Amino acid sequence: MSDYILDMRGIVKDFNGVKALDGIDLKVRAGEIVGLCGENGAGKSTLMKVLSAVYPHGTWQGQIFWEGKELKAENIRQTEEAGIVIIHQELMLVPQLSVAENIFMGNEITLPGGLMNYSAMYKRAEELMAELKMPDVNVALPVFHYGGGHQQLIEIAKAINKKAKLLILDEPTSSLTKSETAILLDIIRDLKRKNVACVMISHKLDEVAAVCDTVSVIRDGTHVGTRPMSEIDTNEIITMMVGREIKNLFPREEHPIGDVFFEARNVTCLDVNNPARKRVDNISFKLRKGEILGVAGLVGAGRTELAMAIFGCYPGQSSAELWLDGKKIDVGSPRDAVTQGICLVPEDRKRHGIVPLQGVGANITMAVLENYAKFGTIDAEAEMAQIQKSIARMRIKTAAPNLPIKGLSGGNQQKAVLSKMLLPKPKVLILDEPTRGVDVGAKYEIYKLMFELVKEGLSIIMISSELPEVLGISDRVLVIGEGQLRGDFVNQGLTQEQVLAAALGHTEELAA
């Protein structure tokens, strides 16, 4: 009989012909803690969604063996009944329901006749909270009364109540304080002593090193290697994570860089749901005229929040002191930002960049529609002339300008959003994940455009999760980790390892 409680073999998962997983193997012993590491988009969460049947059997290729028998689960309930429980990065709690109701959701204890047995559920919930060293939690109170650390432990209590034999934790400490993280890591160790296995997805390699027995690294949907934690250090994990070559995708062009043109001082953003936590913690930086400033960091680092605060659209409480061309400016809304000369191409174009049912042309001119207004009506001829010019410049592939933009490919939608944000003639252009979800050809065109723009004197802030992109395009790189500025590097000889090490807080180790 196999030593492994879990044996995933040759897992392949594709989305519209693009392989997210390409023959991944993963093995876990009972009571073993396995760290699953890789860059953003490497396929870690996709692999765990295959395992937990978020993607049911039949939607992927390969085999999963659980406790020696092949598992062909068609839904999450089946994997949970087998003893495999996933805790997603975005917690699946209902804030208005009590702690006990959340723990027993879908597995309620009932009285004869179907009424819920609250006294039994409260008693068991209190036992679980005590087991997790949180006896002071009032299990009758709604979950929203408790912070992120408590909520993470409530999710674990829910998993233990389902008799989990394998617990999957997807970035479990991303929203926790250091003290909350320490408690969680102790609980993971306690679960190990009770023979509960764990797969922990985490970018925080110090935490991986602290609790994991084994580390498995995947890159671009393929399995790079599995090593005992005792035989590897965090720098070697970093090298395994980023060990791909930068290919000739980046049409880097020399361009003049002037004096400091834009400055952001003391940018701070408080978490929308937990104002005691800072998503951006007092970040200051400078941007020169004609410069491409790359902003790197891991998911949840605070990069997008930084951009939203500068653009005046952060949904929570934020503060920033902004200077443009030597003058202090006030930005309280996106309209203020655009008027002052700052434009943003957002990370999520479908939610924040386009109006899906409107035409391609209407989306392009949306930010400057008043330019075509005469006596209360729109000069359709002048507007259409600009639309045609923008479509030609960006090579946007559309059968007609009035067709709904939702019918365009991701790359063409992105080029339309870029066109929209260029029409106000910005002085500073913020690009948040400008090439996410676009094909190689569209990426190349976007890079070429960026170099054209900086040659004309525009200054660009480019946020990207793709380290090769950051290094291939940027003149200078800011590295953000856990809401703080962890590095400001001139991009000369800068490596992916150095950037990732800074993001993870391992600069000293790397230098040593």
C-alpha positions as CSV (number, residue, x, y, z in Angstrom):
1,M,0.0,0.0,0.0
2,S,1.3,3.5,-0.8
3,D,2.8,5.7,1.9
4,Y,0.8,8.6,0.4
5,I,-2.7,9.7,1.4
6,L,-2.9,11.8,-1.8
7,D,-1.3,11.0,-5.1
8,M,-2.1,13.4,-8.1
9,R,-0.7,12.1,-11.4
10,G,-0.3,14.0,-14.7
11,I,-2.9,16.6,-14.0
12,V,-3.7,18.7,-17.1
13,K,-6.3,21.5,-17.1
14,D,-6.8,23.9,-20.0
15,F,-9.0,27.0,-20.5
16,N,-10.1,27.5,-24.1
17,G,-7.1,25.6,-25.4
18,V,-4.6,27.4,-23.1
19,K,-3.0,24.9,-20.6
20,A,-3.0,26.2,-17.0
21,L,-1.7,22.8,-15.8
22,D,0.5,20.6,-17.9
23,G,1.1,17.2,-16.4
24,I,1.4,18.1,-12.7
25,D,2.2,15.5,-10.0
26,L,1.7,16.0,-6.3
27,K,2.0,13.6,-3.4
28,V,1.2,14.1,0.3
29,R,1.6,11.7,3.3
30,A,-0.8,11.6,6.2
31,G,0.3,14.3,8.7
32,E,2.7,15.9,6.2
33,I,2.7,19.7,5.5
34,V,3.5,20.4,1.9
35,G,4.3,24.0,0.8
36,L,3.0,24.6,-2.8
37,C,5.1,27.5,-4.2
38,G,5.2,29.4,-7.5
39,E,4.8,32.8,-9.0
40,N,1.4,34.5,-9.6
41,G,-0.4,32.5,-12.3
42,A,1.8,29.4,-12.0
43,G,-1.2,27.2,-11.5
44,K,-1.2,26.6,-7.7
45,S,-4.8,27.5,-7.0
46,T,-6.0,25.8,-10.2
47,L,-4.4,22.6,-9.1
48,M,-6.1,22.8,-5.7
49,K,-9.4,23.5,-7.4
50,V,-9.0,20.3,-9.4
51,L,-8.2,18.4,-6.2
52,S,-11.2,19.8,-4.3
53,A,-13.6,19.3,-7.3
54,V,-14.3,23.0,-7.8
55,Y,-13.3,21.8,-11.3
56,P,-15.1,18.4,-11.3
57,H,-13.8,15.1,-12.6
58,G,-14.1,15.1,-16.4
59,T,-13.1,18.8,-16.8
60,W,-9.4,17.9,-16.5
61,Q,-7.1,15.0,-17.5
62,G,-5.0,12.8,-15.2
63,Q,-5.7,10.8,-12.1
64,I,-6.2,11.5,-8.4
65,F,-5.7,8.7,-5.9
66,W,-7.0,9.3,-2.3
67,E,-6.2,6.8,0.4
68,G,-5.2,4.3,-2.3
69,K,-8.4,4.5,-4.4
70,E,-9.0,6.6,-7.5
71,L,-11.1,9.7,-6.7
72,K,-13.5,11.0,-9.3
73,A,-15.4,13.7,-7.4
74,E,-18.0,15.6,-9.2
75,N,-18.5,18.3,-6.6
76,I,-17.1,19.9,-3.4
77,R,-19.4,18.0,-1.1
78,Q,-18.0,14.7,-2.3
79,T,-14.4,15.7,-1.7
80,E,-15.3,17.1,1.8
81,E,-17.0,13.8,2.6
82,A,-13.8,12.1,1.6
83,G,-11.9,14.3,4.0
84,I,-10.4,17.0,1.6
85,V,-11.3,20.5,2.7
86,I,-10.1,23.7,0.9
87,I,-10.0,27.1,2.6
88,H,-9.9,29.7,-0.2
89,Q,-7.9,33.0,0.0
90,E,-11.2,34.8,-0.1
91,L,-13.0,33.4,3.0
92,M,-16.3,31.7,2.4
93,L,-18.1,33.0,5.5
94,V,-21.5,34.8,5.7
95,P,-20.7,37.9,7.9
96,Q,-24.3,38.3,9.2
97,L,-24.6,34.7,10.4
98,S,-23.2,33.6,13.8
99,V,-19.9,31.9,14.3
100,A,-21.7,28.6,15.0
101,E,-24.0,28.9,12.0
102,N,-21.0,29.5,9.7
103,I,-19.2,26.4,11.2
104,F,-22.2,24.2,10.6
105,M,-23.4,25.6,7.3
106,G,-24.5,22.7,5.2
107,N,-23.9,20.3,8.1
108,E,-26.4,21.6,10.6
109,I,-27.4,19.6,13.7
110,T,-31.2,19.3,13.7
111,L,-33.9,18.3,16.0
112,P,-36.8,15.9,15.1
113,G,-39.0,17.8,12.7
114,G,-36.1,19.6,11.1
115,L,-35.6,22.5,13.4
116,M,-31.9,23.4,14.1
117,N,-30.5,22.3,17.4
118,Y,-28.7,25.5,18.4
119,S,-27.7,24.3,21.8
120,A,-25.8,21.3,20.4
121,M,-24.2,23.5,17.7
122,Y,-23.2,26.2,20.2
123,K,-21.6,23.5,22.4
124,R,-19.7,21.9,19.6
125,A,-18.6,25.3,18.2
126,E,-17.3,26.3,21.7
127,E,-15.3,23.0,21.8
128,L,-13.8,23.7,18.4
129,M,-12.8,27.3,19.4
130,A,-11.2,26.0,22.6
131,E,-9.3,23.4,20.5
132,L,-8.0,26.3,18.4
133,K,-7.0,28.2,21.5
134,M,-9.7,30.8,21.1
135,P,-12.1,30.1,24.0
136,D,-13.2,33.7,24.3
137,V,-15.0,33.8,21.0
138,N,-18.8,34.2,21.4
139,V,-20.1,31.6,19.0
140,A,-23.6,33.2,19.0
141,L,-22.3,36.5,17.7
142,P,-22.3,37.3,13.9
143,V,-18.9,36.7,12.2
144,F,-18.6,40.4,11.2
145,H,-17.8,41.2,14.8
146,Y,-14.4,39.5,14.4
147,G,-11.3,40.4,12.5
148,G,-9.5,38.6,9.7
149,G,-7.4,36.4,12.1
150,H,-10.4,35.2,14.0
151,Q,-12.3,34.6,10.7
152,Q,-9.5,32.5,9.3
153,L,-9.6,30.3,12.4
154,I,-13.4,30.0,12.1
155,E,-12.9,28.6,8.6
156,I,-10.4,26.1,10.1
157,A,-12.9,25.2,12.8
158,K,-15.4,24.5,10.0
159,A,-12.9,22.2,8.3
160,I,-12.1,20.3,11.5
161,N,-15.9,19.9,12.1
162,K,-16.0,18.2,8.6
163,K,-13.4,15.8,9.8
164,A,-10.7,17.0,7.4
165,K,-7.9,14.6,6.7
166,L,-6.2,17.0,4.3
167,L,-6.6,20.7,4.7
168,I,-5.8,23.0,1.7
169,L,-4.8,26.5,2.7
170,D,-4.6,29.1,-0.1
171,E,-2.5,32.1,1.1
172,P,-3.8,31.7,4.6
173,T,-1.9,34.6,6.2
174,S,-2.3,37.1,3.4
175,S,-4.7,39.3,5.5
176,L,-3.3,38.5,9.0
177,T,-1.1,40.4,11.3
178,K,2.2,38.9,12.6
179,S,0.6,37.9,15.9
180,E,-2.4,36.3,14.1
181,T,0.0,34.5,11.7
182,A,2.0,33.1,14.6
183,I,-1.3,31.6,16.1
184,L,-2.3,30.1,12.8
185,L,1.1,28.5,12.2
186,D,0.9,26.9,15.7
187,I,-2.5,25.5,14.9
188,I,-1.1,24.0,11.6
189,R,1.6,22.3,13.7
190,D,-1.1,21.0,16.1
191,L,-3.1,19.6,13.2
192,K,0.0,17.8,12.0
193,R,0.4,16.2,15.4
194,K,-3.2,14.9,15.0
195,N,-2.1,13.4,11.6
196,V,-4.0,15.9,9.5
197,A,-2.2,16.6,6.3
198,C,-1.9,20.1,4.9
199,V,-1.1,21.7,1.5
200,M,-0.2,25.3,2.1
201,I,-0.1,27.7,-0.8
202,S,2.0,30.7,0.2
203,H,4.3,33.4,-1.2
204,K,5.7,34.0,2.3
205,L,8.7,31.7,2.2
206,D,9.7,32.3,5.8
207,E,6.3,30.8,6.9
208,V,6.8,27.9,4.4
209,A,10.2,27.2,5.9
210,A,8.8,27.4,9.5
211,V,6.0,24.8,9.1
212,C,6.5,22.7,5.9
213,D,8.1,19.3,5.7
214,T,8.2,19.4,1.9
215,V,8.2,22.0,-0.8
216,S,6.7,21.5,-4.3
217,V,7.3,24.2,-6.9
218,I,5.3,24.7,-10.0
219,R,6.1,27.2,-12.8
220,D,3.9,28.1,-15.8
221,G,1.7,25.1,-15.1
222,T,4.5,22.5,-15.0
223,H,6.1,20.7,-12.0
224,V,9.7,22.1,-11.4
225,G,10.6,20.0,-8.4
226,T,9.7,18.6,-4.9
227,R,12.3,18.8,-2.2
228,P,12.4,18.2,1.6
229,M,12.4,21.5,3.4
230,S,15.5,20.3,5.3
231,E,17.5,20.2,2.1
232,I,16.6,23.6,0.6
233,D,16.6,27.3,1.6
234,T,14.3,30.2,0.6
235,N,16.8,31.5,-2.0
236,E,16.7,28.1,-3.7
237,I,12.9,28.1,-3.7
238,I,13.0,31.6,-5.3
239,T,15.3,30.4,-8.0
240,M,13.0,27.4,-8.7
241,M,10.0,29.8,-8.8
242,V,11.5,32.3,-11.4
243,G,13.9,30.2,-13.3
244,R,12.6,30.9,-16.8
245,E,14.4,32.9,-19.4
246,I,13.3,36.4,-20.5
247,K,12.8,36.0,-24.3
248,N,12.9,38.6,-27.0
249,L,9.4,39.7,-26.3
250,F,10.4,43.2,-25.0
251,P,11.1,45.8,-27.7
252,R,13.1,47.9,-25.3
253,E,14.1,51.3,-26.8
254,E,16.4,54.0,-25.5
255,H,14.6,57.2,-24.5
256,P,15.5,60.4,-22.7
257,I,14.6,60.6,-19.0
258,G,14.2,64.1,-17.5
259,D,13.9,65.5,-14.0
260,V,11.4,64.5,-11.3
261,F,7.9,65.3,-12.7
262,F,5.5,63.5,-10.3
263,E,5.8,62.7,-6.6
264,A,3.6,60.8,-4.3
265,R,4.2,61.2,-0.6
266,N,2.9,59.2,2.4
267,V,0.3,57.2,0.5
268,T,-1.7,55.2,3.0
269,C,-4.8,53.1,2.4
270,L,-6.8,51.4,5.2
271,D,-8.5,48.0,4.6
272,V,-12.1,48.5,3.5
273,N,-13.4,45.7,5.8
274,N,-10.8,46.1,8.6
275,P,-9.7,49.7,9.0
276,A,-7.2,48.7,11.7
277,R,-5.1,47.1,8.9
278,K,-3.2,49.2,6.4
279,R,-3.3,47.9,2.8
280,V,-0.7,50.6,1.8
281,D,1.5,51.8,4.6
282,N,3.0,55.3,4.1
283,I,4.6,54.8,0.7
284,S,6.5,57.6,-1.0
285,F,8.1,57.6,-4.4
286,K,9.2,59.9,-7.3
287,L,8.6,59.6,-11.1
288,R,10.7,61.3,-13.7
289,K,9.6,62.8,-17.0
290,G,9.7,60.2,-19.7
291,E,10.4,57.3,-17.3
292,I,8.7,53.9,-17.1
293,L,8.5,53.0,-13.4
294,G,7.7,49.4,-12.8
295,V,5.9,48.4,-9.6
296,A,6.4,44.8,-8.6
297,G,5.1,42.7,-5.7
298,L,3.0,39.6,-4.9
299,V,-0.8,39.4,-4.9
300,G,-2.2,41.4,-2.0
301,A,1.0,43.5,-1.6
302,G,-1.0,46.7,-2.1
303,R,0.1,47.7,-5.6
304,T,-3.4,48.2,-7.0
305,E,-4.5,50.0,-3.9
306,L,-1.6,52.4,-4.3
307,A,-2.7,53.2,-7.9
308,M,-6.3,53.6,-6.8
309,A,-5.4,56.1,-4.1
310,I,-3.4,58.2,-6.5
311,F,-6.2,58.1,-9.0
312,G,-8.8,59.0,-6.4
313,C,-10.9,55.9,-6.6
314,Y,-9.8,53.8,-3.6
315,P,-13.1,52.6,-2.0
316,G,-11.9,52.9,1.6
317,Q,-10.2,55.5,3.6
318,S,-6.9,56.8,2.0
319,S,-4.6,59.7,2.1
320,A,-1.8,60.9,-0.2
321,E,0.1,64.1,-0.9
322,L,0.6,64.4,-4.7
323,W,2.9,66.8,-6.6
324,L,2.8,67.2,-10.4
325,D,5.3,69.3,-12.3
326,G,6.4,71.1,-9.1
327,K,2.9,71.9,-7.9
328,K,0.8,70.3,-5.2
329,I,-2.4,68.8,-6.6
330,D,-5.6,67.6,-5.0
331,V,-7.2,64.4,-6.3
332,G,-10.5,63.5,-4.6
333,S,-12.0,61.6,-7.5
334,P,-11.1,60.0,-10.9
335,R,-12.5,63.2,-12.6
336,D,-10.0,65.3,-10.6
337,A,-7.2,63.0,-11.6
338,V,-8.0,63.1,-15.3
339,T,-8.4,66.9,-15.2
340,Q,-5.0,67.2,-13.5
341,G,-3.3,65.0,-16.1
342,I,-3.3,61.5,-14.4
343,C,-5.0,58.6,-16.1
344,L,-5.4,54.9,-15.0
345,V,-5.9,51.8,-17.0
346,P,-7.4,49.5,-14.3
347,E,-6.4,45.9,-13.4
348,D,-9.8,44.5,-14.0
349,R,-10.9,45.9,-17.4
350,K,-14.2,44.0,-17.4
351,R,-15.4,45.5,-14.1
352,H,-13.7,48.9,-14.2
353,G,-12.5,49.6,-17.7
354,I,-15.3,48.9,-20.2
355,V,-19.1,49.1,-20.5
356,P,-19.6,45.6,-22.0
357,L,-22.8,46.3,-24.0
358,Q,-21.8,49.7,-25.3
359,G,-20.0,50.0,-28.7
360,V,-16.2,49.9,-29.1
361,G,-16.3,53.6,-30.1
362,A,-18.5,54.7,-27.3
363,N,-16.1,53.1,-24.8
364,I,-13.1,54.8,-26.4
365,T,-14.5,58.4,-26.2
366,M,-16.3,57.9,-22.8
367,A,-13.7,59.9,-20.8
368,V,-13.7,62.9,-23.2
369,L,-17.3,63.0,-24.4
370,E,-17.7,66.6,-23.5
371,N,-15.1,67.5,-26.2
372,Y,-17.7,66.6,-28.8
373,A,-20.7,68.3,-27.2
374,K,-22.2,71.3,-29.0
375,F,-25.3,73.1,-27.8
376,G,-26.4,70.1,-25.7
377,T,-25.8,67.5,-28.5
378,I,-22.9,65.3,-29.5
379,D,-21.0,66.1,-32.8
380,A,-21.2,62.5,-34.0
381,E,-19.0,63.2,-37.0
382,A,-16.2,64.6,-35.0
383,E,-16.5,61.8,-32.4
384,M,-16.4,59.2,-35.1
385,A,-13.3,60.7,-36.7
386,Q,-11.5,60.4,-33.4
387,I,-12.8,56.8,-32.9
388,Q,-11.5,55.8,-36.3
389,K,-8.1,57.4,-35.6
390,S,-7.8,55.6,-32.2
391,I,-8.8,52.2,-33.8
392,A,-6.2,52.7,-36.5
393,R,-3.4,53.8,-34.1
394,M,-4.0,50.8,-31.7
395,R,-4.8,48.3,-34.5
396,I,-8.0,47.4,-32.7
397,K,-9.7,44.5,-34.5
398,T,-13.4,45.2,-34.7
399,A,-15.9,44.7,-37.6
400,A,-17.5,48.0,-36.8
401,P,-17.0,50.8,-34.1
402,N,-20.6,50.4,-32.9
403,L,-20.4,46.7,-32.1
404,P,-20.5,45.9,-28.4
405,I,-17.0,45.8,-26.9
406,K,-17.8,42.6,-25.0
407,G,-17.5,40.8,-28.4
408,L,-13.8,41.7,-28.8
409,S,-10.9,39.6,-27.6
410,G,-9.2,40.5,-24.3
411,G,-6.3,42.1,-26.1
412,N,-8.5,44.3,-28.3
413,Q,-10.6,45.3,-25.3
414,Q,-7.4,46.3,-23.5
415,K,-6.2,48.4,-26.5
416,A,-9.6,50.1,-26.4
417,V,-9.2,50.9,-22.7
418,L,-5.7,52.2,-23.4
419,S,-7.1,54.4,-26.2
420,K,-9.8,55.8,-23.9
421,M,-7.2,56.8,-21.3
422,L,-4.9,58.4,-23.8
423,L,-7.5,60.7,-25.2
424,P,-7.5,63.1,-22.2
425,K,-3.7,63.6,-23.0
426,P,-2.4,62.5,-19.7
427,K,1.0,63.6,-18.3
428,V,1.2,60.5,-16.0
429,L,-0.3,57.2,-17.2
430,I,-0.8,54.4,-14.6
431,L,-1.1,50.9,-16.2
432,D,-2.3,48.2,-13.8
433,E,-1.5,44.8,-15.3
434,P,-1.6,46.2,-18.8
435,T,-1.0,42.9,-20.6
436,R,-3.0,40.5,-18.4
437,G,-5.0,38.1,-20.5
438,V,-3.8,39.3,-23.8
439,D,-1.9,37.4,-26.4
440,V,1.8,37.7,-27.3
441,G,1.2,39.9,-30.3
442,A,-1.0,42.3,-28.4
443,K,1.6,42.5,-25.6
444,Y,4.2,43.4,-28.1
445,E,2.1,46.2,-29.5
446,I,1.3,47.6,-26.0
447,Y,5.1,47.6,-25.2
448,K,5.8,49.5,-28.4
449,L,3.2,52.0,-27.6
450,M,4.6,52.5,-24.1
451,F,8.0,53.4,-25.6
452,E,6.4,55.8,-28.1
453,L,4.6,57.5,-25.3
454,V,7.6,58.0,-23.1
455,K,9.6,59.4,-26.1
456,E,6.9,62.0,-26.3
457,G,7.5,62.9,-22.7
458,L,4.7,61.0,-20.9
459,S,5.6,59.3,-17.6
460,I,4.4,55.8,-17.0
461,I,3.8,53.8,-13.8
462,M,3.4,50.1,-14.8
463,I,2.1,47.6,-12.2
464,S,2.7,44.0,-13.2
465,S,2.8,40.6,-11.7
466,E,5.0,39.4,-14.5
467,L,8.6,39.8,-13.4
468,P,10.0,39.3,-16.9
469,E,7.7,42.1,-18.1
470,V,8.8,44.4,-15.2
471,L,12.5,43.9,-16.0
472,G,12.0,43.9,-19.8
473,I,10.2,47.3,-19.9
474,S,11.0,49.4,-16.8
475,D,13.7,52.0,-16.2
476,R,13.3,51.7,-12.5
477,V,11.5,49.2,-10.3
478,L,9.6,49.8,-7.0
479,V,9.0,46.6,-5.0
480,I,6.1,46.5,-2.6
481,G,5.5,43.8,0.1
482,E,2.7,43.7,2.6
483,G,1.8,47.4,1.9
484,Q,5.3,48.7,2.4
485,L,8.0,49.9,0.0
486,R,10.7,47.3,0.1
487,G,12.9,48.4,-2.7
488,D,13.6,51.1,-5.3
489,F,16.0,49.7,-7.9
490,V,17.5,51.2,-11.0
491,N,16.9,48.5,-13.7
492,Q,20.5,47.8,-14.6
493,G,21.5,44.2,-14.1
494,L,18.5,43.7,-11.9
495,T,17.4,40.1,-11.7
496,Q,14.0,38.4,-11.0
497,E,15.6,36.7,-7.9
498,Q,16.5,40.1,-6.5
499,V,13.0,41.6,-7.1
500,L,11.2,38.5,-5.7
501,A,13.5,38.3,-2.7
502,A,12.8,42.0,-1.9
503,A,9.0,41.4,-2.3
504,L,9.3,38.5,0.1
505,G,11.5,40.4,2.6
506,H,14.6,38.4,1.9
507,T,17.0,41.0,0.5
508,E,19.5,40.6,3.3
509,E,19.7,36.8,2.8
510,L,20.1,37.3,-1.0
511,A,22.9,39.8,-0.5
512,A,24.6,37.5,1.9
